[in-house]
Amino acid sequence: MRALYIRQLFMTTNDDARLKKLRFRAWRRGFREADLILGPFADKHVADFSAAELDWFEDLLEQPDQDLYAWIIGTAPTPPAYDGEIMNRIKQFRFEAHIARGDDRGG
């Protein structure tokens, strides 16, 4: 029983570190416009992601800032590897965040 508890504690600690790292990377990409979308999105959603979704999000954060931002705002088509449920959630989150701030342009 103790070994299971220690393993669960270790896994939780590793998971927490991974989530913190993802949130940090989402907020500090070096491209402010992307930071303001991805940071709050990560803060709100990554804790609920599955392991596969976390892998996908980590890979997404490796993409060049200009490309990623263009996919999110729709000025460039999203490549098939990144076009899916989470990207749609990011795009919707961006739209909702702008509405909440009173920016009806969404961009």
C-alpha positions in Angstrom: 0.0 0.0 0.0 2.8 2.4 0.9 4.6 1.8 -2.5 1.3 2.6 -4.3 0.9 5.8 -2.3 4.5 6.9 -3.0 4.1 6.1 -6.7 0.9 8.1 -6.9 2.5 11.0 -5.0 5.5 10.9 -7.4 3.2 10.8 -10.4 1.2 13.7 -9.1 4.4 15.7 -8.5 5.6 15.0 -12.0 2.2 15.9 -13.4 2.1 19.1 -11.5 5.6 20.1 -12.8 4.5 19.3 -16.3 1.4 21.4 -16.0 3.4 24.3 -14.5 5.9 24.1 -17.3 3.2 24.1 -20.0 1.5 27.1 -18.5 4.8 28.9 -18.2 5.6 28.2 -21.9 2.2 29.2 -23.0 2.6 32.6 -21.3 6.1 33.3 -22.3 6.5 32.5 -26.0 8.1 35.8 -26.8 5.2 36.9 -29.0 2.8 38.9 -26.9 -0.3 38.4 -29.0 0.1 34.6 -28.7 0.9 34.8 -25.0 -2.4 36.6 -24.3 -4.3 33.8 -25.9 -2.3 30.7 -25.0 -1.4 31.7 -21.5 -5.0 32.2 -20.2 -6.1 29.1 -22.2 -3.5 27.0 -20.6 -4.3 28.3 -17.1 -8.0 27.4 -17.6 -7.7 24.1 -19.5 -4.5 22.1 -19.3 -5.2 20.7 -15.8 -8.1 18.8 -17.4 -6.2 17.5 -20.4 -5.5 13.8 -20.9 -1.9 12.7 -21.3 -2.4 12.6 -25.1 -3.8 16.1 -25.1 -0.9 17.3 -23.0 1.5 15.8 -25.5 -0.4 17.5 -28.4 -0.3 20.9 -26.6 3.4 20.5 -25.9 4.0 19.9 -29.5 1.8 22.8 -30.5 3.9 25.1 -28.3 7.0 24.0 -30.2 5.6 25.6 -33.4 6.9 29.0 -34.6 5.1 31.9 -33.0 4.0 33.6 -36.2 2.6 30.4 -37.7 0.8 29.4 -34.5 -0.8 32.9 -34.1 -1.9 32.9 -37.7 -3.6 29.5 -37.3 -5.4 30.8 -34.2 -6.7 34.0 -35.7 -7.4 32.4 -39.0 -5.1 34.3 -41.3 -3.4 31.0 -42.3 -4.9 27.6 -42.6 -4.2 25.3 -39.7 -2.1 22.3 -40.8 -4.0 19.0 -40.5 -1.7 17.8 -37.6 -3.0 20.7 -35.5 -6.5 21.1 -36.8 -8.8 19.5 -34.3 -10.7 19.8 -31.1 -8.1 21.5 -29.0 -7.2 24.0 -31.7 -10.9 24.7 -32.1 -11.2 25.3 -28.4 -8.2 27.7 -28.5 -9.8 29.6 -31.4 -13.1 29.8 -29.5 -11.3 30.8 -26.3 -9.7 33.6 -28.2 -13.0 34.8 -29.5 -14.7 34.6 -26.1 -11.8 36.4 -24.3 -12.1 39.3 -26.7 -15.8 39.5 -26.2 -15.3 39.5 -22.4 -12.9 42.4 -22.8 -15.4 44.3 -24.9 -13.4 43.9 -28.2 -16.1 42.9 -30.6 -13.5 42.6 -33.4 -12.2 39.4 -31.9 -8.7 40.1 -32.9 
